[in-house]
Amino acid sequence: MLQPFQHAIVKKGELSLIVIDGEFTHAVLKIAKKGDFRVQDDFGGTVHTYTPTKTEIEFAEQAVNACKSKPVYARVDMFIDNNGQLAIAELELIEPELWFRNNTKAADKLALAIKKMFD
């Protein structure tokens, strides 16, 4: 896959918003180490608790709710693209890091959503 380099990821980082049962629960900001563009902590990036804007939350929820089958959980990785618009880097639906350590109540919400599927 080829795509234009997204400069804002280096300057501002990448957001990860967690959506459980169709609703936003919490978010983190991933920042690349100085001199690198990769935000993952495996490459020296850092993860910080983040309070998203209403627009960012709506964007993440709309991305998840656009799925034909609504996922029970998802991580919406997003950034500001080279045109100044929100863009999705990844919609993580299979085994994503959900950063429950940043919001332990979100783990409870996920457990309840899974239970609801079987009730």
Order of alpha helices (4+ residues) and beta strands (2+ residues): alpha-beta-beta-beta-alpha-beta-beta-alpha
